[in-house]
Amino acid sequence: MKNSSSRLPQRLAAFSYARNMRHVRATASLDCGASAAEALIPKFFELQKDRSGAVRMMLEVPLDDFGLPTSLALAREVELHVARERDEENLNDVFRVTWTPAGAGPFPNFTGTMFVWSEDDPDTGFIELDGQYEAHGMTGEAFDAAIGHLIAERTAKHFIDRVANGISALRTTA
């Protein structure tokens, strides 16, 4: 008897992939303008490199984000790839961000864009992360529907807050 795997016909593969992708967006305020932040983002990620030259960060979500009275956190080390590019209109710099969890387990990969912008005050700005993560398999989709998406949203927010705080720290040491 042939293996009755749950593979989809090729014509439906794109639908399955799109169905498994989840969108997250997070924004943090900056204590500097867009151009100053754009100059410091590569320096921030340079400081996250390990001895092998890979950019690694521990992404954490405090459990008190979910109303639990504890100082514990969900945490996972990820390997990041950050590349500075121009946006589709060739008007602004953006940073393509991907991360892959280190080690084994059903943890999602992330692909997105990070960009900075200012409004009325050129001395303040915002940094934003916008992207997608993939829930793995039926178990991942069920987990995502139950609580996984909230964890992903909080992870994106804590990540972009950490980058914003890192930019601020680099400004004070420069």
Secondary structure, DSSP 8 states (H G I E B T S, - for coil): ---------HHHHHHHHHHHEEEEEEEEEESS-HHHHHHHHHHHHHTTB-TTS-EEEEEEEEGGGGT-SSS-EEEEEEEEEEEEEE-TTSSSEEEEEEEEESSSSS---EEEEEEEE--S-TT-EEEEEEEEEE--HHHHHHHIIIIIHHHHHHHHHHHHHHHHHHHHHHHHH-
